Amino acid sequence: MGNAKSQFAEVAIGTADLPAADKLIIPPPPKKTIPIVGEIVKQVSKLSPTKPAPPMPPTTYTVTKAGDAPWDVGKLPTFTVLLDDEAIFTMVASPFMTTGGKEMSVYDVSGALVLVTKYSMGFGSYTTTCFKTSPTFEGQESKGTPYNAKDTPVYEFATIVAKTGYTNTGTYTVGKDDTPLYVGKLVSTMHNFVTIETADGTIVGKVAPSGKNFSVEIAAGCDALAVVLLAQATIGSAYGGNVAGALAGAM
């Protein structure tokens, strides 16, 4: 494994353009602008043109798991996404007896529900539909509720389709777009190494086991939560497709 691990570590991560706000699971807050200051900056730029800023380095996240051991009776499989040892998202699988383990809820640091994923299986493919708790466009109708919050409408936002093959792949597509925002490739089933690419083939993320956890290295500008979900689905295609159980099965 040492050689494969070192080779994967050497795979370079390119740069990515920040998707439009409506393509992000959690859009960034609107920027505050001060017209006078903006005009001054414009004028100074004309007089003293500067070199383009260097690309930001990739960011590394850690995904941990809990609640899936045989002795964790009564607990739900839970994945935590950490940045600099600080939890930023918590992903909790639904009870198997209630939904067959085919649903997962994602919460932010405040405990607010930000996303619900629902999984279905086809012939050689596995589909995970991601639902947000607010409409993504005017007039959008709700497509259901979380299993444990029947008074909370959710709205379809993105679709992940994982397929088995010589190389297991996954696509993450927002809304009705024809082109996926990200493409995942399980480049090593034995080692659970995944690359994340943009539609043009630029590698913008790498996912690999790190001890009992998973390390997720992502280019600046990528939607971190979308990348984690896509990696789960892509790995999960080798474990029966269940996104909620993917990392649990792989670790």
N, C-alpha and C positions, 0 to 999 in steps of 0.2 A: 504493500500500500504506500510505502514511503515514496517511491518513485512517482506513482500516480498523483500523490498529494502534492509533491513539489512541482510537478508539471502543471497541475491545475492552479497552483498558487502563482505561477508565472504568467498565466493568462491575463493580458492587459485589459483594463476597463476603459472604454472610451468616454466621451462626453455626451451628455443628453440635454436637449432643450426641455425646459420646464413646460409640461403640457398646459393647455389652457385651463383656467380655473374650473370650468364645467366638466373637465375630464378627470379631476382629482376627487378622491373620496372625501378628503377634508380640504377645501380650498383655503389658501392663505388669506389672512385678513387684508382688507383693502389698504393700500398704501396712502398715507396722508401726504399731501403735497402742499408746499408753500410757494405760490406763484412767483413772488419776488425773488426768493432764493433760487428757484428753478431758472429764472431768466438770467440771473447773475452767472450761474453755472454754465448756461448756454454760451454766454458772451465770452467767458474765460476759456471755454473749450475751443472757441474759434481762434483765440489768440495763442493758446498754448495746447495744441493737440497732444493727447497722451496715447501711449500704447494701450492696446486692448488688455484688460485684466487677464491674468493667467487663469486657466480653468481651475475650478475648485476640486480638491482631492476627493476621492470616494469616501463615503461614510460607512462605517461598519456597525451593524446592529447584531444583537444576540437574541435568539429565540430559545426560551427554556420551556420545559413541559413539566406537568405535575398531574396527579390524579388518575393515572392510567395503569398503575401497578396493581397486581392481583390483590394486594392487601389494602388498597384504597377503596374499600367498600363504601358505597354511598357518595363517593366523590365523582365529579365530572372531569373528563380530560380537559386540561387548561393549558394554553400556551401564552406566554408573556413575551412581548417584544420590548427589548431594552436598548437604550442608547446611553452610553457612558454610565452603565449600571443603574440607570433610572428607567422604570417602567413607563412606556408611552402608550401601549395598547395591551389589553387582555382579551384573549379569544377563548370562549368557553363552549365546548361541545354540548349538544343537547343529550338528554338521557336516551339510551338505546331503546328502552321499553316504550318511550313516548314517540320518538320520531325515527327509530332505527339508526340513530346517530347521524342522520342526514341533514342536520341543521347546526349552525354555529353562530353565536352572538359575539360581536366585537365591541368592547367598551374602551373609552378613553381614560385618561388619568383621573378624571373627576367621577368616573363610574357611569357616565352617560352612554347610552347605546348609540353607536355610530353606524353600525352595519350588521346585517343579518345575511348569512349565506345559506342557500338551500341546494342540496345535491341530488342529482338523478343519474342513472346509469343507462347507457345504450349499448349497442353492439360494438365493442372495441373502443368506446369513447365514454367519457364521464363529464357531465356538465354541472358546473356550479354557478348558480345565479346569485349575484350580489344585490342586496336591497338596502337603500338608504332610508332614513326615517323622515325625510322631507322630499317633496317633488323636485325633480331635476329640470323640469320645464313646466310652464304654465299649462294647466289643464290635465296634467298627468294623473292617471287614476291609480289607486292603490292596487297592488297585486297580492294582498294577503296580510298576515300579521305574524309576529314571532309566536312560537309555540307557547311561550310562557307569558305573553302580554297581548291578549286578544283585543285589547282596546287601543293598541298602537298600530296604526297603518304603516306599511312599508312600501317603497316604490322602487321598481326595477332600475338598476343603474348600470351594471356591467355583467358580462358573461365570461366565464372561464371554461374552455373546452380542452380537456386533456385526452390524448390519444395514445394508444399503445402501438408499437411498431419496432423496426430495427433500432430507432432512437425514439424513445418516448418523448412526446412534445406536448406543450400546452400553449394556448393563446388567451390573452386578456383583452377583451374588446369592450369599449364603452358604448352604451346605447345601441343605436342601429348602424354604427360605423362599419364600413366595408373592410377597413384595414385595422388589424389589431394594434393596440398601443404597445404591448409587449408580447414577446414570444419566449417561452421557456423550453430548454432542451436538457433532458436527463443524459448527460454525456457519459456517466458511469453509473450503471445500476448497482454494481457491487459496492461502490463507495458513496452513492447518493450525491454525486456532484451535479449541480445544475447551473447552467448559464442562462442569463436573461438578456434578450436582445430586443432592439427596436425593429420595426418592420423592415428597415433597410439592412439589417444584419449586424449593426453595431452592438457589441457586447457592452451592456450598461450595468450588469450585476452578476455576482457569483454567490452561490449558496453551497455550503459544505459542512459536514459534521465537525464539531469542535468539542471533543470530550463527550459529555452527555447532552450537549446543546447543539445548536446550529449557528454558524456564523453567516451573516448576510451582508455582503459588501456591495454597495450601490453607488452609482455615479450621482453626483450632485444634480438635483433637478428631477430625479425619479420619484414616483409615488411609492414610498416605502411600504405602506400597507398593501398596496396592489401587488408589489413584487413578492412579498411574503406569501400572500394568498396564492399567487401563481406558482411559486416554488412548491408550496404544499401540494397543490393539485398535480403538478408535474411529477413529483416524487410519488404521490399517491397513486398515480396510474400504474405503478409497479406493485402496489399493495391493494389492489381492488378498487382504486379510484376514489375512495372516501377522503375528501379533503380534511375533515376533522380528525381522521385517524392517521393521516399520512405521516406526519412527523413522529407520531407515537410509534407507528410500525417501523419507521426507519431508524429510530434511536435504539 
